[in-house]
Amino acid sequence: MKLIIAEKPSLARAVISSLGESFTKHDEYYESANYYVVPLQGHILELKDYEDYPENRGRSMWRVENLPFFPQSYEYDIIRGKKKIYDCVRKLLRQKEVTEVIHCGDADREGQIIVDLVLEKLGNTKPVTRPFIKSTTKEGLREAFAARRPNEEYRNINAEGKVREYADYDFGKNLSRYASRQAGVRGLNVGRVIGAIVTEIYNRDLEIEQFVPRDYFKVESDLDVKLTSSKEFEKNQEKEAEEYAKRLNETDAIVTDVKKARQTKKPPKLFSQTDLQGAANKRYGISPKRTLAAAQKLYENGMITYPRTNTNYMAEGDRSMIAGVLAKMGPEFEMKRVFDDSKVDGHSAITPTGVYRKVSGDEEKIYMMVLDRFRAVFCKEPCTVLKTTVSIECLEKFKVSGEVPLTAGWKKYEKTAEKTVQLPELNKGDLVPHDFRPVAAQTKPPAHYTVTTLGKWMQNPFRKSDEDEIDYAKMLSGMEIGTEATRAAIIDKAIRKEYIDLTKNTYTILPAGRFLVETCRTLGIDMSSVKTAEMGRNTKAVSRGERNPEDVLAEVRSEISGIIAGRTEVPKYTESELRCPKCGEKLQESVNRLQCGCGYSLQKVVAKKRLDDKTVDILLKGGKTPLLRGFKAKTGKSFSACLVAKEDGKIEFEFPEREEKETLGNCPKCGKPVRENRKGYGCSGWSADGKGCDFVIWKSDRALKAKISREQAKFLLSGGTVKLEDGVLRLTKDGLAKE
């Protein structure tokens, strides 16, 4: 008789289905002629809290003098509500007829210790084998069971899982309590991974806040071919920019070279978990946590391979599985070069298994994304374009490119958001129409982190840009932030703790997150990506037998002891240079408030929005701010408002009535008002469903080679005409016409 311990009920059901035996269901387990199958519910054990260790009884473990605390031996308690499962495993393990235990944890570090810890706590002495399950299809499970190895061979993965859990426990428990006490608050969450994530978002947002834009002029022509000069002019050099534009316009723009080449577009890579989460959020607005939950269900249903993977490549051992899936899909697909063991650490990229069951909601969306990406990668027909590169001389050299699609190839299955430019037919020696003008421009701050860019940063925190290829050697050596199995839950925790905010696709820091980062910096707690990645590398080295787990843990404990020995105090208030509007004394400043001994107080955080220095200055002077965006209601909905501070510093919202845009005239098609928008002057009767009026005068009409100002649009709508060098513009019911 064999005892199978599955990590979760869904996996237990899949295993039972693959064994080909008749099973009887009992309260907590299943039984057949040759097997007992017990499904756990993920972790059923958790590390004891400090107060539950015998040596700490009667001591307050929130007092700094009792920290740090490091258990001599880490002890586990049964998680509340899971004792029946634990007792069931104990009962079956004691059965004499059980001669082998089959460890069916997920094929990763977390799955390894979930089952191992239960067996260790029960003092198991019976032989344990481990099938490394990558697919929960019947075929995949049968192959894994047939190839199962002694669990002892995975002892290094067990050691890695434990040392990471112990290090996170020591770091988080000790320093969360220490930081909370020193800052005079409760509930600060100081953790290696959550800290690195919050700190990175804090750093990016601070960089955006402190960014000073530079105004300048660029010179460009936007007729049939868009030409932008390489010269830039400072904001006080508008006349110089106009003079240069005039010189360009007085010079012929001559085509000096035309090159045409057929190019093959590379398909996207197979999905890693991070890539899938980013793509799902961008396409459907699904959070990383929801994406992972849907992918996990699809995996448990046998429809996709294991989702918690950090690679875009397949292991060589998966060739036969991929060949089987392709055989079911038909002759339009073929094997491709996606196999590379050096870029796979246990789990290959996410792919369909060839099994389909009817699903809906998030699961249907995620499955179709995985399927379409698979089809795109293995599509036989190439995606080709005719790329044209044109060189043009007009005082300086310009180079413009355009593409014409030839064969759709993989784009039949997965479209991209890239914009393609189609150039007019040009030959060497042709003159290119041009009308250069100075255009006011401004340098832009770095972008806020999105689900995609933060995910890529966590995979490779030391990449110079999001477009760089993943350094698999570093990533697989542990130089990443968190793991594919834990990141979604940690980010979700940071959102629930109100350290960060995720609105649509964008992460931003919240006041509590600022307080966490600034408090930890004051206390000398290093939550940087460098330190966190270093810890990841050390624990990964344990799994490879390159580092001793005791040495890694000793280094973490030494760091914690040094921080707490410093006994740094976090001042609640510091003296500000700002003056109290009531008494004129200098205000005292905390992370969230300005206050004075006379009783005046002004919040710096209003409806979860941190007020910048300019806004604070307006309020201190008794003024009214312009319309500000980014406030959050208790319901989580964003809103905009003006702020006004009363004499005691109490801040009130004012909601100005929405100003109606000026009407430029009436629509010649339907008679409704025409108003200005970003790209043109359009009828107010327009609607997104295509059923409204489509009348518009474009600000830059390429077909007519005309640029229409606001005043000219008003004149045209009143029945007037606009004279151009090559004709006259007149308005008809169908739009502009040139005569």
N, C-alpha and C positions, 0 to 999 in steps of 0.2 A: 504493500500500500504506500502511495506517495502523497505527501501533503504539499499542495500548491498554495503559496501565499501570494495573492495578487494585490497590487498597489491600490486598486479601486474596483468598485463593483462592475463597471462597464468592461474592464479588462478581464475580470473573472468570467463574465458571460461570453466574451469572445474566445477565451481559452476553452471553456466548456464546449462551445460550438465546434471547435477544431479537433477535439479529442475523439469524437465518434463513439462515445459511450452514453448510456442512459443514466441520467443523474436524478437524484431525489433532493429536493430543497428542504433544508432544515432552517431553524431560526437565523443562524449566523453563518451557515456554510452549506456547501453542496456535497453530495456523496454519490459515488458510482462503485462499480466492482473493484476498481484499481486506484481511485483517486478521492482525496478530500480536497475541496477548493474553498479557501477562505478569502473573501474580499476585505481588505482594509478600506479605510476611507482617507487615503493619503496619510499624513502624519497622525498617529494615535498616541505618540509620546511627545513631551515637551520638556525642555530643561527647567529645573526647579528655579523659582525665584529666590533671591538672596535670603529673604526672611525664613525660607523653608529649610535651610541648612541648619543642622543641630547647633553648630558653633556660633550661629548668629541669633539664637533665641534670646529675647530680652534686649537686643540692641536695635537701635534705629539705624537702618541701612541707608537712610537719607541724610545722615549726618556726615559731613566731610571727614571728620576724624576717624570714621569707621571704614573709609575707603582708602585705597582700592581693596576689593575683595576678589580673590582668585580661589575657586574650589580646588581642594587637593585631588578630588575625584568628581567629575561632573556627573550629576545624578538627574534622572528623568522621572517625571510623574506621568500618569495616564491622563490624557486630556479628558476634560469633563464630557460625559456622554458617550465615551468610547470604551468603557471598561468591559462591556459584554463581548466586544470583538476581541479584546486582549485575552479575556478568560477563555474564549473559544479556541484561540490559537494555543493557549497553554494546555487545555484539555486534549486537543487532538495531537499535540506534540508528545504527550505522555502515552499515547496509545502504542502498545508494543508492536502492532502490525505496521506502523509507520516506519519505514526503513530509509526514506529519502525525503528531504525537504527541497522543493523547487521554488527558487527565489524569482518571483515575477514582478519586480519593481521596474519602473520605467528605465530605459537604457541610458541613464545618466547618473551623475554623482548624487543628486537628490533621491532618485529612485533606489540607488544602492543602499543608502543609510536608512531610508524609511523602513525597509524590511530587516536589515541587519540589526538595527537598534532593538527591535522587538525580540529577535532571536537571542541577542546578547542579554537583554534584561531577564529573559526566561531561562538563561543558562543552558541553551541548547547544546547537545553533544552529538546529535545525529548529522550525517553527511548532508551538505547543502550544495545543490547545483544551480547554475544561473544561465537561463536562456537570454541572450541579448536581443530583445525584441525591437525591431525597427518598423515592422508593419503588423497590424492586427488582422489582416486577412487570414483566412484558414491556411492558405499556402504559406504565408509569411510566418505564422505561429508554428506550423508543423516543422518548417525549416529551422526555426530558432530552437525548438525543443530538441530536435534531432542533433543539433550542434551545441547543446548546452555544455558548459564547462564547470569544473569545481569552483564554487564561490570563492575559495581561497585565492584564486588567480586574480580576483578583483580587489584584493586587500589594499592596494595602493589608492584605488578610487575611494574605498571606505575611509582610509586615513585622510585623504584630501577633504572629503565631505565633513569629517569630524573636526579637523583643524580649522576649517573655515567657519563652521558653526560655533566652535569654542571661541575663536578669535572675535567673531562678530558679537557673541554674548558678552565677553569680557569688555570689549571696547564700548558697546552700546549701553550695557547696564551701568558700568562704572561712570562713564563720562556723561551720560544723560542725567544721572543723579547729581554729579559734581557740577555740571553747567547750570542745572536748574537751581541748585542751592546758591551758587555764587551770583547768579543773575536775579535771584529773588523771585523766581516764577516756578510753577510746576509744569511738568509735561513736555519739556524740551526733548526732542528726539534726535540724539546725536548718534549717527550710524555712519559707517564707512561709505556705503553706497548711496544712501539717501542724502548724506552730506555732500558727496561729490556732485550729485545731480543738482541739488539746490544751489550749491556754490557756483556751478557753471552757468546756470540760468541767471543768478545774481550778477556774476561778472559780465555777462553779455548785456543785460539790461542796464547796468551801470555804464558800460561803454557807450550804449545808445544815448543815455541821459546826458553824458558828458561830451558827446560829439558836438563839435562846432562846425556847422556846414560852411562851405566856401562857395560864394556866388561867383559865377563866371559866365562868359559868353562863348558859345560854340558857333561855328559858321557852317550852315548846311543848306543843301538844295533838296527839295522833296517833290520832284516831278515824276517822270516815268521811272527814273533811276534815282534812288536816294544816295546823295553824296555828302559826306561829312568831312570837313577839313580836319587835319591833324593838329592845326593851330588852335590854341585856346587863348582867350583874352580875359583879363581880370575885370571885375565888376565896374571899375572906373575907366575901362577902356572900350566903352561902347562905340565911340567914334572911330577908333582904330579898327574895331570889328566891322563897322559899316564900310569903311574905306577898303578893307581887304575883300569884303563881299563884292564891292563894286569892281575891284580889279579882276576878281574871278569871273564876274558876269561879262566883263569886257573881253575875256579870253575864250577862245573856242575850247570846248571839251571834246577831245578827239580820242576815239577808241584806238589804242595802240596794240592790243593783243586780245584774242578770244580763244580760250581753251575749253574744249568739251570732252568730258570723259564719263564713261559709264562706271558707276560706283555701286558697290554692294553694301547695304546697311547691316551692321551687326544686330542680331536680335538681342533683347534684354537677357539677363542671366536668370536662372531659376531662383525661386524665392528662398531666402533665409527667413527666420521669424521676424527679424527687424525690418527687412524689406517689405514683407507682407503687411506688417502693422502700419508702416508708413504709407503704402499704396492704398490700403483699405481706408485709412483716415482721409487721405487726399480725395479719393473717389466718392466715398459714402459718408464721411464724417464719423466713422466708427472708431471708438477709442481703442488704444492698444490692449486694454484689459478685455474688452468685448471681442476683439479679433482673436486673441489667444484662446478665449473660452470657446468660440465657435470652431476654431481649428482643432482644439482638443477633442471636441465632440465628433468632428469629422474623422479624426484619427481613431477614436474609440469605435466608430461605426465601420472602420476598415476602409474608408474612402480616400484618405490621404496618408502619406507616411508621417513619421514622428515630427511634430511641428516645432519643438524647442531646439532648433538648430541654428548655428551661427554662420553657416557656409552657403555659397551659391553653387557648389560643385557636388559631384556624386563620387562615392567610393567605387573602386574597381570591382569590388564584390557585388555591386548592385547592377551590373550589366545585364544579367539574365532577367532580373525583375523589370528593368526598363524595356528590354526587348519584348517581354510579354505584354506590357501595356501598349507599346507601339503596334504590335501585331493586331491588337483589338481595334486600333484606331484607323487602320487602312493605309493604302499606298501613298497618301499625301505626306506621310511622315517618315523620317529615317533617323538612324542613330547619328549622334553628333559628338563632338569632342568636349564633353563636360565632365569627364572622369579624371580625377586627380587626387590620389590619396594624401598628398602633402598638404592639401587644403581642406581636409575633412578630419574632424576629431570625434569619431564615434558615430555621428549622425550626418547623413547626406542631406542635400537640399530637399525642400518640400515638393513632393510630386503626387499626382493621383496614383492610385493603386490599380485602376482598372475595374474597381467595384463601384457601383452606383446605387444609392438608395434615395428615395424622394426626401428632400429636405426643404426647409423654407427659412425666411428671415435672414439673419446674419449668416447662418450656415450655408444657405444657398448662394449668397453673394461671395463668401470666402471660397467656397468650392469652385465656383465658376472662375474666380480670379486665378486660383491655382491651376485649373484645367486650361484656361486660355494661355497662361504663361507657359505651361508645358507644351501646348500646341505651337506657340510662337517659337520656342527654343528648338523644337525638333521638326519644324516645317521644312519640307524638302525644297520647295520653290524659294529661291533667294528673293530678298527685297532689294530691288535695284532702282536707281535714279540716274537721270542724265544730268550731271552737274556742269554748269557753265560758269567759268570765271572770266570776268572782263576787266582788263586794265585800261584805265582812262587817265589822260594827262590834261591838266588845266591848272597851270602854274605849279601844281604839285601832283604827285601820283596818287590815284585812287584805285582801289581794287574792290569789285563787288561780285557777289556770287549768287547764283540761283539754282533751283532744282526743278526738274520735271519728272514725276513718277513714271516708271516703266513697268515694273512688275510689283504687285502688292506683297507677295511673299508672306512673311510672318505678320505683317500689319493687318492681314485679314482677321487675325485673332486678337491682336492687341495693338490698339492705336496709341500713338504718343502725342504729347502736348506740344512738341516742337513745331515752330512756325517755319514754313518754307516760303522762300521768295521766288517768284517767277519773273524773270527778266524779259524785256521785249527783245525781239530778234535784232541783234547787233553784229556788225561786221567790222573788221579792221578798216580804219579810215573814216568811219561814220562820225557825224557830229551828234553829241548828246545834248538835248535841251536842258538848260539849267537856269535856276533862279536862286542864287545864294542870298541868304539873309542871316543876320545875327539872331541867335536864339538864346534867351536867358536860360541858364541851367544852374544846378546846385549839386554839390557832392552829397552822397547819401550815406547815412550811418549804416553799420552792419545790421543785418536782419535779425529779428527775434528768432529763437529756436522754434522749429516746427517738429511735429511727430517724426518726420523723416530725418531731419538734420540732427535732432537730439539722438535718435536711434543710431545713426551712423557715428556720431561722436562717441557714444558709449561703446560701440564695437571697436573703434580705433581712435582713442582720445588724443593721439599725437599726430594725426594727419593734418597736413597744412590746409587742405580744403575738402569740402564734401564731395568733390568730383574725383579726388584721388582714388586709385585702386586700393582696395583693402590690403593691408600688409598682413597676410595670413600667418606668417611666421611669428609676428608679435602677438596677434590675436590668439593663436592657438597655444602660445606660451603663457597665456593668462593676462596679458597686458590689455585688459578691457575693463570697463566699469560694470560690475555685476555680471550676471549670466542671462542667457536667453530664458531660463526657467524662472528667474526672479524679477527681472526688470519691470515688467508690467505691473506686478503687485506693489513694488516699491514706489513707482511713479504714482500709482493710484493712492498709496498711503500719503505721499507728499501733498497730493491734491486734497485729500480728506483732512490733513493737518493744517491746511490753508497756508502751506509754505509756498506753493506755486499754483498758478491757474492755467487751465487748458480751455481756451475759448476757440471753437472751431478747430483750427489746425495749429494754433500758436500758443506756446508756453510763455508766461511772464512771471516775474517774482512778485510775491505778496508781502505785506509788512511783516508778518510772522516769519517768513523766510529770510527777510533782511535781518531781523533780530537774531535768528538762529546763526546765520553766517557771521555777523559782526560780533556776537557774543563768543563764538568759538574762536575767532581770531584774537580777541582780547585775552582769552584764556590759554592761547597757545595750542589749541586743538587743530591739528592739520587734517582738514577734510578735502584737500586738493585732489585733483585727478591723478597727479603724479604719485602721491602716497597710496591712494586707493588701488591704482594699477600695480604698484609695487607689491602690495599685499596679494593681489590676484596672481601675480607671477610666482610669488613664494609658495602659495597653496597649490598652484598647478604643478610646481616642481616636486611637491610631495607625491602627486599621483604618478609621476614618472620615476620615482625612487631617487631623485636627485637631491632632495632635502629631507632632513629629519623633522617630523611634525613637532616634536618637543622643542627643537631649536626655533622653529617659526613662531610657536606660541610664546616662547620665552622673550622673543624680540617684541612682540605685541605688548606683553605684560610690562616690559621695561619702559616702553613708550608711555603707557598709561600711568605707571607709577611716577614718572618724571613730571608729567602734566599736573597730577594731583598734588605732588610735593611742592609745586610752585605757589599754591594757594593764592592765585591771582583773584582780585576782586573786580567785579564788573560794576562801574559806577552807574547808578540809576540816571543821574543827570549830570551834564557838563555845562559850563558857562558858555552862552552863545553871544555873538556880537550883535544880535538883534535886540532891539529895545522894546520894552513894554509900552503899548499905546496908552495905558492908563497912568503910569507913574514915571515912565522914562528910564527905569532901571533895566540892566541887562537881563534878558530872559534865560532861564535854565532849560536845557534841551535834553530830551530823551529820544529814543528811536521813533516814538509815535506822537510826542507832545512837546509843546513849548509852554512853560508856566512861569509865574512870577510870585514873589512873596506877598504881593498885594492882593492875590486871589485871582488874577487874570490867568486864563488858560486857553490855549488854541490847539486843537487837534491837527496833526500833520497827515493823518490817514482818515479819509472820509469815504464811507461806503466801499471799503477795500481798495481805494485808490490813494496812492501816496502823492501828496501835493509837492510840486517842485518849488524851488526857491522863489521863482518869479510869482507864482500863485500865492505863496505864503506872504510875500512882501505886499501884494495887493490887499490881502485880508487884514494884515496888521495896520495898514493905512486907512482901513475902513471903506475900501473900494469894493467894487463888484467885478468879479472875474468875467472874462469872455466865456462863451459856451465851451465847456470841458466834456470830453468823452471818457468812457472807460469806468464809470461808476458801476457798482454791482448791487442790485437789490437783494433782499433776503431770499428771494426765490431763485437767485442766481442769474436773473436777466440783467443785461447791460443797459445803461441809460446815460443820457447826456443832460447836463444842467449847468447853470451859472451858480456861483457861490457868493454869499454875502456873510460877513462876520459882524455880530452884534457887539455891544460895548464890553460884555464880559467874555468875549471870544467864542461864544456859541455860534456855530456855523449853520446857516440855513440854505436850502436849495431854492433857486428860482428857475422856472421853466418858461423861457420866452416863447411866445406864439411863433409858430413856423411861418417864416416869410415866404410869400408866394413869389416865384420868379417872375421877372418882368415879361409881359407879353410883347412880342416883337411885331405881331400882326396876326391875321387870321389865315388858317390853312386853306389854300385854293381847292383842296379836294373835299373837305368835310366841314369847313367853316370854324373848327375849334381853334383855340389859341395856339400859337407857335411860340416855343420858349427855347432858350439856349441850353445846350448840354455840353458834355466834354468834347465831343467830336463834331457836333453840328448844331443845327437849329431845327428841332423836330416838332411834329404835331403832338399836342398833349393827349390826343386820342389814341396814341400808340399803346399796345399791350403785348406782354410777353408771349401770349398764346397765339399770336399771329392773326387774331381776328380784328384788331383795331386798325387805325389808319397808319399807313407806312410812309407818309410824306416826310421828307427831310431835305434840307439844304446842307451839304457837307462843307465843313470849314476848309478842307483841302480836297478838291474834286480832281482826281488824277485824270479821269476821262476827258474833262474839259480843260485840263491844265490851268486850273484857276484856284486861287485862295480867296475865300469870302470872309470879310470882316463882319462884325456884329452890325455896324451901321449900314453896310451894304445889304445885309440880309433884310433889315427893316425896310430899306428903300425898295428892294425887289418885291417884298410882300405888299407894299403899298401901290404896286403897279409900275414902279420905275424900272430903268434898265441900268446896267453897269457896263461901262466901256472898257474893253481890254485891248491890248496891242494887236491881237489877231481876230477881233470880232466884238460882238455885243452880247451880254448875257441878259436873258429875259426869262421870267417865271411862267411856267405852264402848269396845268393840273398834274402832269406827270413829273414835274420837277424842273430843274434848270435846263435851258437850251441855249446853244450858242448860234448866233446868226452872223 
